[in-house]
Each structure stands twice: as C-alpha cells, then as structure tokens.
Amino acid sequence: MNILDKKQHHYTALFCEENIWKLVESCMSSNIIVPIDVLFIINKFNSIALFEQNTSDGKQAVIWDYHVVLSAQVNKQVAIFDFDSRCNFPTSIHTYFNKTFAHYSALHDHYKPLIKPIPADYYYDNFTSNRQHMKGIVAESEFPDYDLIIPDNTANLLTLDICRTLTGSLSEDNILTPLKYLEHLKTRTGTGKDNKN
C-alpha cells in the first residue's frame, strides 16, 4: 500500500471524522507519516467557510458545519491530509492554510473557521462514532462499510459531540485561529516553518 496515495485509503463522503481516524490507523504501521494532531475545524455557528474543497463551484467557499483533517510530519516537514480538498494529498501546512483559509480576515464571524487540535494518538485511542448525526440525512447504505469505531478502553470516550464543542476539558485554551495553530505547532514541534510544496 502506498500510504501517500489518497485512493489507497478508506473514504466515505460526509464522514470526515472517520476518514481521518482510519488514516491515523494506517499511519500506525508506517514510518513515512508521523501524525501530530487531528484538527477539528469548527465555530460556534456550525458554519465554516473553506476554500479549495472538492465540492466547491469555482473559487467559491464551501460552507460546512465542521470539517476534520490531519496534521502530520512527512519527511520531517509538517503537512496536512484532507480527503475533501483540491490541494495535494498531503500538502505543506502553509500551502494548505493559505488556500483553505483564504480571505480569513474578510470573512464574517459567522463563517470564520477555528481549529481545535486533538493529539492524534489520543484521538486514535479514544474516538468513537455511532453515526447518529447522519441518520435521516443520508441513506444508511452510504455509511462507512466497516463496523462502528469503538475503542478498547471506554474510560475516556471521545464522541463527535465532544470533538466539535467549543467548551469542555479538551477545548479550554485550545480553540485557535489558523495563524495561532501555526504558532502553537512551532512551539510544540520546532517545525511548521514555511516549506514550499
């Protein structure tokens, strides 16, 4: 399996949180990708504007209620993996942020994306999905074709609602603008410098 080939991974439209969980799972047996954070892109209005998404029409932003991507080190450079982006898979974090969060300062607050980073290993160990949020929205035949994600240790269950909320223990001092996330990442890893893709 070529782990850098998007087509080699599990992908189900509208289940970005599970797509990224499966990607992190694949990384566990690879020394090519070192996961850093699972990034929940959210805001209090459940209405975020992201550019360069596959479903966008031309240069228009797509409005999601939330979105999930992975930041990781690839060849000692920080990259973003987004299954739903027109950007390369992966692409350098600065290229991705510049394209995806374009016109950030001009966006109305209702549409401004914020980032909630969750350490990838914690997300992998604790995330669970019952898919209730999509029942009645898409046919269950369009759900992922594998079993529900249920961690072995259920003491610290990380539900989708917990991941998406702006409050709670995982959120305190941890809701960041894209620029603040870059600064946060540089402090943690000593990386995040602008690498051209």
TORRONU-627764 format. One record per residue: x, y, z of N, C-alpha, C in turn; residue number from 0. Coordinates in Angstrom, 2 decimals, m for minus. Layout:
N
+---------+---------+---------+---------+---------+---------+---------+---------+---------+------+
:    n_xx :    n_yy :    n_zz :   ca_xx :   ca_yy :   ca_zz :    c_xx :    c_yy :    c_zz : bagu :
+---------+---------+---------+---------+---------+---------+---------+---------+---------+------+
:       X :       Y :       Z :       X :       Y :       Z :       X :       Y :       Z :  NUM :
...
+---------+---------+---------+---------+---------+---------+---------+---------+---------+------+
This chain:
197
+---------+---------+---------+---------+---------+---------+---------+---------+---------+------+
:    n_xx :    n_yy :    n_zz :   ca_xx :   ca_yy :   ca_zz :    c_xx :    c_yy :    c_zz : bagu :
+---------+---------+---------+---------+---------+---------+---------+---------+---------+------+
:    0.83 :   m1.20 :    0.00 :    0.00 :    0.00 :    0.00 :    0.87 :    1.25 :    0.00 :    0 :
:    0.57 :    2.17 :   m0.91 :    1.24 :    3.47 :   m0.92 :    0.45 :    4.40 :   m0.02 :    1 :
:    0.97 :    4.66 :    1.17 :    0.21 :    5.40 :    2.17 :    0.00 :    6.86 :    1.79 :    2 :
:    0.75 :    7.36 :    0.82 :    0.59 :    8.74 :    0.36 :   m0.39 :    8.85 :   m0.82 :    3 :
:   m0.97 :    7.73 :   m1.22 :   m1.94 :    7.70 :   m2.31 :   m3.34 :    7.76 :   m1.72 :    4 :
:   m4.03 :    8.85 :   m1.96 :   m5.36 :    9.04 :   m1.40 :   m6.31 :    7.88 :   m1.73 :    5 :
:   m6.16 :    7.34 :   m2.92 :   m7.08 :    6.29 :   m3.37 :   m6.89 :    4.98 :   m2.62 :    6 :
:   m5.77 :    4.84 :   m1.91 :   m5.49 :    3.61 :   m1.16 :   m6.17 :    3.59 :    0.21 :    7 :
:   m6.79 :    4.69 :    0.60 :   m7.36 :    4.80 :    1.94 :   m8.87 :    4.67 :    1.94 :    8 :
:   m9.41 :    4.30 :    3.10 :  m10.86 :    4.31 :    3.29 :  m11.36 :    5.74 :    3.16 :    9 :
:  m12.43 :    5.91 :    2.39 :  m13.04 :    7.23 :    2.29 :  m14.54 :    7.07 :    2.13 :   10 :
:  m15.28 :    7.79 :    2.98 :  m16.73 :    7.84 :    2.87 :  m17.14 :    9.30 :    2.91 :   11 :
:  m17.81 :    9.76 :    1.88 :  m18.25 :   11.16 :    1.84 :  m19.09 :   11.49 :    3.07 :   12 :
:  m18.84 :   12.66 :    3.64 :  m19.59 :   13.20 :    4.78 :  m19.25 :   12.55 :    6.12 :   13 :
:  m18.21 :   11.72 :    6.14 :  m17.76 :   11.12 :    7.39 :  m16.27 :   11.42 :    7.60 :   14 :
:  m15.94 :   12.72 :    7.56 :  m14.53 :   13.12 :    7.62 :  m13.86 :   12.68 :    8.92 :   15 :
:  m14.60 :   12.67 :   10.02 :  m14.01 :   12.27 :   11.31 :  m13.58 :   10.81 :   11.29 :   16 :
:  m14.33 :    9.97 :   10.59 :  m13.96 :    8.55 :   10.48 :  m12.87 :    8.35 :    9.44 :   17 :
:  m12.93 :    9.10 :    8.35 :  m11.87 :    9.02 :    7.34 :  m10.50 :    9.32 :    7.95 :   18 :
:  m10.45 :   10.34 :    8.81 :   m9.19 :   10.70 :    9.43 :   m8.79 :    9.67 :   10.48 :   19 :
:   m9.74 :    9.12 :   11.21 :   m9.41 :    8.05 :   12.18 :   m8.78 :    6.86 :   11.44 :   20 :
:   m9.36 :    6.48 :   10.32 :   m8.82 :    5.36 :    9.54 :   m7.44 :    5.71 :    8.99 :   21 :
:   m7.22 :    6.95 :    8.62 :   m5.90 :    7.36 :    8.14 :   m4.87 :    7.24 :    9.26 :   22 :
:   m5.21 :    7.72 :   10.45 :   m4.29 :    7.59 :   11.59 :   m4.01 :    6.12 :   11.87 :   23 :
:   m5.02 :    5.29 :   11.77 :   m4.83 :    3.84 :   11.96 :   m3.79 :    3.31 :   10.97 :   24 :
:   m3.89 :    3.73 :    9.72 :   m2.94 :    3.28 :    8.70 :   m1.52 :    3.76 :    9.02 :   25 :
:   m1.42 :    4.95 :    9.61 :   m0.11 :    5.52 :    9.94 :    0.61 :    4.72 :   11.02 :   26 :
:   m0.15 :    3.98 :   11.82 :    0.46 :    3.25 :   12.92 :    1.45 :    2.19 :   12.44 :   27 :
:    1.27 :    1.73 :   11.23 :    2.18 :    0.71 :   10.69 :    3.11 :    1.29 :    9.63 :   28 :
:    3.28 :    2.63 :    9.66 :    4.12 :    3.30 :    8.67 :    5.15 :    4.16 :    9.36 :   29 :
:    6.32 :    4.27 :    8.77 :    7.31 :    5.22 :    9.28 :    7.44 :    6.43 :    8.34 :   30 :
:    6.50 :    6.54 :    7.40 :    6.52 :    7.64 :    6.44 :    5.75 :    8.84 :    6.99 :   31 :
:    4.62 :    8.56 :    7.62 :    3.77 :    9.61 :    8.18 :    3.79 :    9.52 :    9.70 :   32 :
:    4.09 :   10.62 :   10.35 :    4.05 :   10.69 :   11.81 :    2.92 :   11.65 :   12.18 :   33 :
:    1.76 :   11.13 :   12.60 :    0.63 :   12.01 :   12.92 :    0.94 :   12.95 :   14.07 :   34 :
:    0.44 :   14.17 :   13.97 :    0.60 :   15.16 :   15.04 :   m0.75 :   15.41 :   15.70 :   35 :
:   m1.64 :   16.07 :   14.98 :   m2.95 :   16.43 :   15.52 :   m4.06 :   16.10 :   14.53 :   36 :
:   m5.18 :   15.70 :   15.07 :   m6.43 :   15.69 :   14.31 :   m7.06 :   17.07 :   14.52 :   37 :
:   m7.30 :   17.77 :   13.44 :   m7.79 :   19.14 :   13.51 :   m9.28 :   19.17 :   13.21 :   38 :
:  m10.07 :   19.52 :   14.23 :  m11.49 :   19.77 :   14.02 :  m11.64 :   21.25 :   13.69 :   39 :
:  m12.16 :   21.52 :   12.51 :  m12.36 :   22.89 :   12.05 :  m13.82 :   23.23 :   12.31 :   40 :
:  m14.04 :   24.17 :   13.21 :  m15.37 :   24.40 :   13.77 :  m15.57 :   25.90 :   14.04 :   41 :
:  m16.77 :   26.27 :   14.40 :  m17.05 :   27.54 :   15.07 :  m18.38 :   27.41 :   15.80 :   42 :
:  m18.74 :   28.42 :   16.57 :  m19.94 :   28.31 :   17.41 :  m21.23 :   28.35 :   16.60 :   43 :
:  m21.14 :   28.75 :   15.34 :  m22.33 :   28.82 :   14.49 :  m22.52 :   27.55 :   13.66 :   44 :
:  m21.59 :   26.60 :   13.77 :  m21.64 :   25.39 :   12.94 :  m21.75 :   25.76 :   11.46 :   45 :
:  m20.90 :   26.71 :   11.06 :  m20.97 :   27.24 :    9.69 :  m19.62 :   27.80 :    9.31 :   46 :
:  m18.75 :   26.96 :    8.77 :  m17.38 :   27.37 :    8.45 :  m17.18 :   27.45 :    6.94 :   47 :
:  m16.48 :   28.48 :    6.50 :  m16.20 :   28.68 :    5.07 :  m14.80 :   28.18 :    4.76 :   48 :
:  m14.70 :   27.17 :    3.90 :  m13.42 :   26.62 :    3.49 :  m13.30 :   26.70 :    1.97 :   49 :
:  m12.14 :   27.15 :    1.52 :  m11.89 :   27.26 :    0.09 :  m11.13 :   26.02 :   m0.40 :   50 :
:  m11.13 :   25.84 :   m1.71 :  m10.42 :   24.74 :   m2.39 :  m10.94 :   23.36 :   m1.98 :   51 :
:  m12.20 :   23.29 :   m1.63 :  m12.81 :   21.99 :   m1.36 :  m13.33 :   21.38 :   m2.65 :   52 :
:  m13.32 :   20.07 :   m2.73 :  m13.71 :   19.39 :   m3.96 :  m15.13 :   19.72 :   m4.41 :   53 :
:  m16.01 :   19.98 :   m3.45 :  m17.41 :   20.23 :   m3.80 :  m17.69 :   21.70 :   m4.11 :   54 :
:  m16.65 :   22.54 :   m4.09 :  m16.89 :   23.96 :   m4.35 :  m17.08 :   24.22 :   m5.83 :   55 :
:  m17.76 :   25.30 :   m6.13 :  m18.00 :   25.72 :   m7.50 :  m17.02 :   26.84 :   m7.84 :   56 :
:  m15.99 :   26.53 :   m8.60 :  m15.01 :   27.53 :   m8.95 :  m14.23 :   28.00 :   m7.73 :   57 :
:  m14.21 :   29.30 :   m7.51 :  m13.43 :   29.86 :   m6.42 :  m14.27 :   30.15 :   m5.18 :   58 :
:  m15.49 :   29.67 :   m5.16 :  m16.36 :   29.90 :   m4.02 :  m16.00 :   28.98 :   m2.85 :   59 :
:  m16.25 :   29.45 :   m1.66 :  m16.04 :   28.62 :   m0.47 :  m17.17 :   27.62 :   m0.32 :   60 :
:  m16.87 :   26.52 :    0.33 :  m17.89 :   25.56 :    0.75 :  m18.20 :   25.85 :    2.21 :   61 :
:  m19.47 :   25.81 :    2.57 :  m19.88 :   26.02 :    3.96 :  m20.17 :   24.66 :    4.57 :   62 :
:  m19.31 :   24.25 :    5.50 :  m19.51 :   23.01 :    6.24 :  m19.99 :   23.35 :    7.66 :   63 :
:  m20.64 :   22.39 :    8.31 :  m20.92 :   22.58 :    9.74 :  m19.66 :   22.31 :   10.56 :   64 :
:  m18.81 :   21.43 :   10.06 :  m17.49 :   21.18 :   10.64 :  m16.68 :   20.41 :    9.61 :   65 :
:  m15.38 :   20.32 :    9.83 :  m14.54 :   19.53 :    8.94 :  m13.38 :   18.98 :    9.77 :   66 :
:  m12.79 :   17.89 :    9.30 :  m11.70 :   17.25 :   10.05 :  m10.57 :   16.89 :    9.10 :   67 :
:   m9.34 :   17.27 :    9.49 :   m8.14 :   16.95 :    8.71 :   m7.06 :   16.49 :    9.67 :   68 :
:   m5.95 :   16.05 :    9.11 :   m4.82 :   15.56 :    9.93 :   m3.58 :   16.41 :    9.65 :   69 :
:   m2.92 :   16.86 :   10.71 :   m1.57 :   17.41 :   10.55 :   m0.58 :   16.32 :   10.92 :   70 :
:    0.49 :   16.23 :   10.15 :    1.46 :   15.15 :   10.36 :    2.82 :   15.57 :    9.81 :   71 :
:    3.84 :   14.88 :   10.25 :    5.17 :   15.09 :    9.69 :    5.41 :   14.06 :    8.58 :   72 :
:    5.82 :   14.56 :    7.44 :    6.17 :   13.72 :    6.30 :    7.54 :   14.20 :    5.82 :   73 :
:    8.51 :   13.33 :    5.88 :    9.88 :   13.72 :    5.53 :   10.34 :   14.94 :    6.33 :   74 :
:   10.00 :   14.93 :    7.62 :   10.40 :   15.98 :    8.57 :    9.79 :   17.34 :    8.28 :   75 :
:    8.77 :   17.37 :    7.43 :    8.03 :   18.60 :    7.17 :    6.58 :   18.40 :    7.60 :   76 :
:    5.96 :   19.47 :    8.07 :    4.57 :   19.38 :    8.51 :    3.65 :   19.51 :    7.31 :   77 :
:    2.73 :   18.58 :    7.22 :    1.80 :   18.54 :    6.09 :    0.38 :   18.33 :    6.61 :   78 :
:   m0.57 :   18.62 :    5.73 :   m1.99 :   18.40 :    6.03 :   m2.55 :   17.37 :    5.07 :   79 :
:   m3.33 :   16.46 :    5.63 :   m4.07 :   15.47 :    4.85 :   m5.55 :   15.82 :    4.92 :   80 :
:   m6.14 :   16.11 :    3.77 :   m7.56 :   16.44 :    3.69 :   m8.13 :   15.70 :    2.49 :   81 :
:   m8.99 :   14.73 :    2.75 :   m9.56 :   13.92 :    1.68 :  m10.49 :   14.72 :    0.77 :   82 :
:  m10.98 :   15.86 :    1.25 :  m12.00 :   16.60 :    0.51 :  m11.48 :   17.88 :   m0.13 :   83 :
:  m10.16 :   18.01 :   m0.19 :   m9.55 :   19.23 :   m0.71 :   m8.99 :   19.03 :   m2.10 :   84 :
:   m8.93 :   20.13 :   m2.85 :   m8.26 :   20.12 :   m4.15 :   m6.75 :   20.18 :   m4.00 :   85 :
:   m6.28 :   20.52 :   m2.81 :   m4.84 :   20.53 :   m2.55 :   m4.28 :   19.12 :   m2.65 :   86 :
:   m2.99 :   19.03 :   m2.86 :   m2.36 :   17.72 :   m2.92 :   m2.57 :   16.95 :   m1.63 :   87 :
:   m2.42 :   15.66 :   m1.71 :   m2.59 :   14.77 :   m0.55 :   m1.28 :   14.02 :   m0.32 :   88 :
:   m0.48 :   14.46 :    0.64 :   m0.66 :   15.63 :    1.50 :   m0.13 :   16.89 :    0.82 :   89 :
:   m0.31 :   18.01 :    1.49 :    0.28 :   19.26 :    1.04 :    0.89 :   19.97 :    2.24 :   90 :
:    1.87 :   20.82 :    2.02 :    2.52 :   21.50 :    3.13 :    1.48 :   22.31 :    3.90 :   91 :
:    1.69 :   22.44 :    5.19 :    0.69 :   23.09 :    6.03 :    0.47 :   24.54 :    5.62 :   92 :
:    1.53 :   25.23 :    5.22 :    1.36 :   26.63 :    4.84 :    0.61 :   26.75 :    3.51 :   93 :
:    0.90 :   25.88 :    2.57 :    0.14 :   25.91 :    1.31 :   m1.33 :   25.63 :    1.58 :   94 :
:   m1.60 :   24.62 :    2.40 :   m2.98 :   24.25 :    2.71 :   m3.70 :   25.39 :    3.41 :   95 :
:   m3.07 :   25.96 :    4.43 :   m3.72 :   27.04 :    5.18 :   m3.95 :   28.26 :    4.31 :   96 :
:   m2.98 :   28.61 :    3.48 :   m3.13 :   29.77 :    2.61 :   m4.29 :   29.61 :    1.63 :   97 :
:   m4.48 :   28.40 :    1.15 :   m5.55 :   28.16 :    0.17 :   m6.90 :   27.91 :    0.83 :   98 :
:   m6.91 :   27.14 :    1.90 :   m8.17 :   26.74 :    2.52 :   m8.78 :   27.86 :    3.35 :   99 :
:   m7.93 :   28.63 :    4.02 :   m8.40 :   29.72 :    4.87 :   m8.17 :   31.08 :    4.19 :  100 :
:   m8.30 :   31.11 :    2.89 :   m8.13 :   32.35 :    2.12 :   m9.16 :   33.38 :    2.57 :  101 :
:   m8.77 :   34.66 :    2.51 :   m9.67 :   35.77 :    2.84 :  m10.18 :   35.69 :    4.27 :  102 :
:   m9.37 :   35.09 :    5.16 :   m9.83 :   34.85 :    6.53 :  m10.28 :   36.13 :    7.23 :  103 :
:   m9.46 :   37.18 :    7.14 :   m9.78 :   38.42 :    7.86 :  m11.04 :   39.09 :    7.31 :  104 :
:  m11.38 :   38.80 :    6.06 :  m12.55 :   39.43 :    5.44 :  m13.84 :   38.66 :    5.71 :  105 :
:  m13.72 :   37.45 :    6.21 :  m14.91 :   36.65 :    6.46 :  m15.71 :   37.20 :    7.63 :  106 :
:  m17.02 :   37.14 :    7.51 :  m17.89 :   37.45 :    8.64 :  m17.64 :   36.42 :    9.74 :  107 :
:  m17.76 :   36.85 :   10.99 :  m17.51 :   35.93 :   12.12 :  m18.35 :   34.67 :   12.02 :  108 :
:  m19.52 :   34.77 :   11.43 :  m20.41 :   33.61 :   11.30 :  m19.75 :   32.47 :   10.52 :  109 :
:  m18.80 :   32.82 :    9.65 :  m18.19 :   31.82 :    8.77 :  m16.70 :   31.57 :    9.06 :  110 :
:  m16.15 :   32.28 :   10.04 :  m14.71 :   32.13 :   10.30 :  m14.41 :   30.77 :   10.93 :  111 :
:  m13.51 :   30.01 :   10.31 :  m13.15 :   28.71 :   10.88 :  m12.18 :   28.87 :   12.06 :  112 :
:  m12.38 :   28.06 :   13.07 :  m11.44 :   27.93 :   14.18 :  m10.95 :   26.49 :   14.22 :  113 :
:   m9.81 :   26.30 :   14.83 :   m9.19 :   24.97 :   14.86 :   m9.12 :   24.45 :   16.29 :  114 :
:   m9.61 :   23.25 :   16.45 :   m9.48 :   22.54 :   17.73 :   m8.58 :   21.33 :   17.51 :  115 :
:   m7.31 :   21.43 :   17.91 :   m6.40 :   20.30 :   17.69 :   m6.54 :   19.25 :   18.80 :  116 :
:   m6.60 :   18.01 :   18.40 :   m6.63 :   16.89 :   19.34 :   m5.44 :   16.00 :   19.00 :  117 :
:   m4.56 :   15.73 :   19.95 :   m3.39 :   14.89 :   19.64 :   m3.84 :   13.60 :   18.95 :  118 :
:   m3.16 :   13.29 :   17.85 :   m3.61 :   12.17 :   17.01 :   m3.64 :   10.84 :   17.75 :  119 :
:   m2.66 :   10.60 :   18.62 :   m2.65 :    9.32 :   19.33 :   m3.82 :    9.23 :   20.31 :  120 :
:   m4.16 :   10.37 :   20.95 :   m5.32 :   10.39 :   21.86 :   m6.61 :   10.16 :   21.08 :  121 :
:   m6.72 :   10.80 :   19.94 :   m7.91 :   10.63 :   19.09 :   m8.04 :    9.18 :   18.66 :  122 :
:   m6.95 :    8.59 :   18.24 :   m7.00 :    7.19 :   17.78 :   m7.42 :    6.25 :   18.90 :  123 :
:   m6.91 :    6.49 :   20.09 :   m7.18 :    5.59 :   21.22 :   m8.59 :    5.75 :   21.79 :  124 :
:   m9.21 :    6.92 :   21.62 :  m10.44 :    7.20 :   22.37 :  m11.65 :    7.56 :   21.53 :  125 :
:  m11.47 :    7.84 :   20.25 :  m12.61 :    8.28 :   19.44 :  m13.61 :    7.15 :   19.25 :  126 :
:  m14.88 :    7.52 :   19.30 :  m15.95 :    6.58 :   18.99 :  m16.99 :    7.29 :   18.14 :  127 :
:  m17.59 :    6.57 :   17.23 :  m18.60 :    7.16 :   16.36 :  m19.80 :    6.23 :   16.26 :  128 :
:  m20.99 :    6.76 :   16.60 :  m22.20 :    5.96 :   16.43 :  m22.99 :    6.36 :   15.19 :  129 :
:  m22.52 :    7.39 :   14.49 :  m23.07 :    7.84 :   13.20 :  m24.49 :    8.40 :   13.32 :  130 :
:  m24.94 :    8.68 :   14.53 :  m26.29 :    9.18 :   14.72 :  m26.52 :   10.50 :   13.99 :  131 :
:  m25.46 :   11.31 :   13.88 :  m25.62 :   12.64 :   13.28 :  m25.98 :   12.59 :   11.80 :  132 :
:  m25.76 :   11.43 :   11.16 :  m26.04 :   11.33 :    9.74 :  m27.30 :   10.51 :    9.44 :  133 :
:  m27.90 :    9.93 :   10.48 :  m29.12 :    9.14 :   10.26 :  m30.27 :   10.07 :    9.87 :  134 :
:  m30.93 :    9.71 :    8.78 :  m32.00 :   10.55 :    8.27 :  m31.52 :   11.63 :    7.32 :  135 :
:  m30.21 :   11.79 :    7.22 :  m29.64 :   12.78 :    6.30 :  m29.16 :   12.11 :    5.02 :  136 :
:  m28.46 :   11.00 :    5.18 :  m28.11 :   10.17 :    4.02 :  m28.56 :    8.75 :    4.30 :  137 :
:  m28.76 :    7.98 :    3.24 :  m29.18 :    6.59 :    3.40 :  m28.09 :    5.80 :    4.12 :  138 :
:  m28.49 :    4.86 :    4.96 :  m27.51 :    4.07 :    5.70 :  m26.65 :    3.23 :    4.75 :  139 :
:  m27.10 :    3.03 :    3.52 :  m26.28 :    2.34 :    2.52 :  m25.06 :    3.18 :    2.13 :  140 :
:  m25.10 :    4.49 :    2.45 :  m23.99 :    5.37 :    2.16 :  m23.08 :    5.57 :    3.36 :  141 :
:  m23.35 :    4.87 :    4.45 :  m22.49 :    4.92 :    5.62 :  m21.21 :    4.14 :    5.36 :  142 :
:  m20.17 :    4.33 :    6.17 :  m18.95 :    3.52 :    6.01 :  m19.26 :    2.04 :    6.03 :  143 :
:  m18.48 :    1.27 :    5.26 :  m18.76 :   m0.15 :    5.10 :  m18.01 :   m1.02 :    6.12 :  144 :
:  m17.59 :   m0.42 :    7.22 :  m16.93 :   m1.17 :    8.29 :  m17.69 :   m0.92 :    9.58 :  145 :
:  m17.36 :   m1.68 :   10.61 :  m18.08 :   m1.58 :   11.88 :  m17.89 :   m0.22 :   12.54 :  146 :
:  m18.78 :    0.10 :   13.46 :  m18.65 :    1.32 :   14.25 :  m17.29 :    1.35 :   14.95 :  147 :
:  m16.74 :    2.53 :   15.09 :  m15.46 :    2.69 :   15.79 :  m15.73 :    2.75 :   17.29 :  148 :
:  m15.26 :    1.75 :   18.01 :  m15.43 :    1.69 :   19.46 :  m14.08 :    1.33 :   20.06 :  149 :
:  m13.51 :    2.20 :   20.89 :  m12.17 :    1.92 :   21.45 :  m12.20 :    0.78 :   22.45 :  150 :
:  m11.05 :    0.13 :   22.63 :  m10.95 :   m0.95 :   23.60 :  m11.17 :   m0.43 :   25.02 :  151 :
:  m10.62 :    0.73 :   25.31 :  m10.78 :    1.34 :   26.62 :  m11.83 :    2.44 :   26.52 :  152 :
:  m12.94 :    2.25 :   27.20 :  m14.05 :    3.21 :   27.08 :  m14.08 :    4.22 :   28.23 :  153 :
:  m12.99 :    4.32 :   28.98 :  m12.96 :    5.24 :   30.13 :  m12.97 :    6.70 :   29.70 :  154 :
:  m12.37 :    7.00 :   28.55 :  m12.27 :    8.38 :   28.08 :  m12.86 :    8.52 :   26.67 :  155 :
:  m14.09 :    8.06 :   26.52 :  m14.70 :    8.09 :   25.21 :  m14.72 :    9.50 :   24.63 :  156 :
:  m14.28 :    9.57 :   23.39 :  m14.22 :   10.85 :   22.67 :  m15.27 :   10.80 :   21.56 :  157 :
:  m16.44 :   11.34 :   21.87 :  m17.53 :   11.32 :   20.89 :  m17.37 :   12.48 :   19.90 :  158 :
:  m18.13 :   12.42 :   18.83 :  m18.11 :   13.51 :   17.86 :  m18.55 :   14.82 :   18.50 :  159 :
:  m19.56 :   14.77 :   19.36 :  m20.03 :   15.98 :   20.02 :  m18.93 :   16.61 :   20.87 :  160 :
:  m18.16 :   15.79 :   21.58 :  m17.05 :   16.31 :   22.40 :  m16.01 :   16.96 :   21.50 :  161 :
:  m15.73 :   16.34 :   20.38 :  m14.73 :   16.87 :   19.45 :  m15.16 :   18.21 :   18.86 :  162 :
:  m16.44 :   18.37 :   18.66 :  m16.94 :   19.57 :   17.98 :  m17.25 :   20.73 :   18.92 :  163 :
:  m17.33 :   20.47 :   20.21 :  m17.74 :   21.53 :   21.13 :  m16.62 :   22.53 :   21.36 :  164 :
:  m17.00 :   23.76 :   21.67 :  m16.04 :   24.81 :   21.96 :  m15.74 :   24.90 :   23.46 :  165 :
:  m16.39 :   24.06 :   24.25 :  m16.18 :   24.07 :   25.69 :  m15.71 :   22.70 :   26.14 :  166 :
:  m15.44 :   22.55 :   27.43 :  m15.01 :   21.27 :   27.97 :  m13.50 :   21.19 :   28.12 :  167 :
:  m13.03 :   20.11 :   28.73 :  m11.62 :   19.97 :   29.08 :  m10.70 :   19.96 :   27.87 :  168 :
:  m11.16 :   19.41 :   26.75 :  m10.32 :   19.38 :   25.54 :  m10.30 :   20.73 :   24.83 :  169 :
:  m11.18 :   21.64 :   25.22 :  m11.32 :   22.90 :   24.50 :  m10.67 :   24.08 :   25.20 :  170 :
:  m10.51 :   24.00 :   26.51 :  m10.02 :   25.15 :   27.26 :   m8.65 :   25.60 :   26.74 :  171 :
:   m8.57 :   26.86 :   26.35 :   m7.34 :   27.45 :   25.81 :   m6.84 :   26.70 :   24.58 :  172 :
:   m7.73 :   26.02 :   23.88 :   m7.30 :   25.15 :   22.79 :   m8.12 :   25.36 :   21.53 :  173 :
:   m8.82 :   26.48 :   21.44 :   m9.55 :   26.83 :   20.23 :   m8.77 :   27.95 :   19.56 :  174 :
:   m8.23 :   27.67 :   18.38 :   m7.23 :   28.55 :   17.79 :   m7.64 :   29.02 :   16.39 :  175 :
:   m7.21 :   30.21 :   16.05 :   m7.30 :   30.62 :   14.65 :   m6.24 :   29.83 :   13.87 :  176 :
:   m6.35 :   29.79 :   12.55 :   m5.30 :   29.10 :   11.78 :   m3.90 :   29.62 :   12.08 :  177 :
:   m3.75 :   30.94 :   12.17 :   m2.43 :   31.52 :   12.45 :   m1.93 :   31.09 :   13.83 :  178 :
:   m2.81 :   31.10 :   14.82 :   m2.42 :   30.70 :   16.17 :   m2.04 :   29.21 :   16.21 :  179 :
:   m2.71 :   28.40 :   15.39 :   m2.33 :   26.98 :   15.35 :   m0.92 :   26.81 :   14.81 :  180 :
:   m0.56 :   27.58 :   13.80 :    0.81 :   27.50 :   13.26 :    1.83 :   27.86 :   14.34 :  181 :
:    1.52 :   28.89 :   15.12 :    2.42 :   29.28 :   16.20 :    2.48 :   28.20 :   17.27 :  182 :
:    1.33 :   27.64 :   17.60 :    1.23 :   26.56 :   18.59 :    2.05 :   25.35 :   18.13 :  183 :
:    1.96 :   25.03 :   16.87 :    2.65 :   23.87 :   16.33 :    4.17 :   24.07 :   16.36 :  184 :
:    4.61 :   25.27 :   16.02 :    6.04 :   25.56 :   16.02 :    6.60 :   25.43 :   17.43 :  185 :
:    5.84 :   25.86 :   18.42 :    6.28 :   25.76 :   19.81 :    6.40 :   24.31 :   20.25 :  186 :
:    5.45 :   23.49 :   19.83 :    5.43 :   22.08 :   20.25 :    6.47 :   21.23 :   19.54 :  187 :
:    6.65 :   21.46 :   18.27 :    7.46 :   20.54 :   17.46 :    8.77 :   21.15 :   16.96 :  188 :
:    8.89 :   22.47 :   17.03 :   10.06 :   23.11 :   16.45 :   10.00 :   23.12 :   14.94 :  189 :
:    8.82 :   22.79 :   14.39 :    8.63 :   22.77 :   12.95 :    7.54 :   23.75 :   12.58 :  190 :
:    6.99 :   23.58 :   11.39 :    5.94 :   24.46 :   10.95 :    6.46 :   25.63 :   10.16 :  191 :
:    7.77 :   25.64 :    9.88 :    8.31 :   26.69 :    9.04 :    7.76 :   26.54 :    7.64 :  192 :
:    7.77 :   27.60 :    6.92 :    7.13 :   27.61 :    5.60 :    7.93 :   26.77 :    4.62 :  193 :
:    7.41 :   25.58 :    4.31 :    8.03 :   24.70 :    3.34 :    7.23 :   24.71 :    2.07 :  194 :
:    7.83 :   24.95 :    0.98 :    7.10 :   25.01 :   m0.29 :    6.73 :   23.61 :   m0.72 :  195 :
:    5.50 :   23.48 :   m1.24 :    5.03 :   22.17 :   m1.69 :    5.28 :   22.00 :   m3.18 :  196 :
+---------+---------+---------+---------+---------+---------+---------+---------+---------+------+
